[in-house]
Amino acid sequence: MATEKAETDRVPITLALSTIGYLEKLVRQGTHGTSVPGVARTLIEEGIRLAIKDGLLSIRDNGKTSLERGTFGARRFG
């Protein structure tokens, strides 16, 4: 686990009400954070790292940031 703080930025997201309900249950459990945004942040960060490690996400650098491209470099399977 990294010991230094990464640079951060706020990004608004929309989630299904059922997902928010699940995050609220995890808050009550206390296993992934103490607030819905904290739990969501933890799960998103862990999921992205795992997806990169497993080769499900790749970064294609065309000189633009992922937000400028409107994508996070996810590969499509189908």
C-alpha positions in Angstrom: 0.0 0.0 0.0 1.3 3.5 -0.9 2.5 5.5 2.1 2.5 8.9 0.3 -0.6 10.9 -0.5 -1.6 11.0 -4.1 -2.8 14.2 -5.8 -6.6 14.3 -5.8 -9.5 16.1 -7.5 -13.3 15.9 -7.0 -15.4 14.3 -9.7 -19.2 14.1 -9.4 -20.7 10.7 -10.1 -24.3 9.4 -10.3 -25.1 6.1 -8.7 -28.2 3.9 -8.7 -30.2 4.2 -5.5 -29.7 0.5 -4.8 -25.9 1.1 -5.0 -26.1 4.0 -2.5 -28.2 1.7 -0.2 -25.4 -0.9 -0.4 -22.8 1.7 0.3 -24.8 2.9 3.4 -24.8 -0.7 4.7 -21.0 -0.8 4.3 -20.8 2.4 6.2 -22.7 0.8 9.1 -20.3 -2.2 8.9 -17.4 0.2 9.1 -15.2 -2.0 6.9 -14.5 0.3 4.0 -15.0 3.8 5.4 -17.2 6.0 7.6 -19.3 7.8 5.0 -20.9 6.9 1.7 -18.4 9.0 -0.3 -15.5 7.5 1.7 -16.7 3.9 1.0 -17.3 4.7 -2.7 -13.9 6.3 -3.0 -12.2 3.2 -1.4 -14.1 0.8 -3.6 -13.4 2.8 -6.8 -9.7 3.2 -6.0 -9.3 -0.5 -5.2 -11.4 -1.6 -8.3 -9.3 0.6 -10.6 -6.0 -0.7 -9.3 -7.2 -4.3 -9.5 -8.5 -3.8 -13.1 -5.2 -2.3 -14.2 -3.3 -5.1 -12.5 -5.5 -7.8 -14.1 -5.2 -6.1 -17.6 -8.8 -5.1 -17.8 -7.9 -1.4 -18.0 -5.1 0.1 -20.1 -4.0 3.7 -20.6 -3.7 4.8 -24.2 -1.9 8.1 -24.1 -2.7 10.3 -27.1 -1.6 13.5 -25.4 -4.9 14.2 -23.6 -5.9 13.4 -20.1 -8.6 10.7 -19.6 -11.1 13.4 -18.6 -10.4 15.3 -21.8 -10.9 12.1 -23.8 -14.2 11.3 -22.0 -12.9 7.8 -21.2 -10.7 6.2 -18.7 -9.1 3.8 -21.3 -11.3 0.8 -20.6 -10.9 -2.0 -23.1 -14.1 -3.3 -24.5 -14.8 -7.0 -24.6 -17.6 -8.5 -26.7 
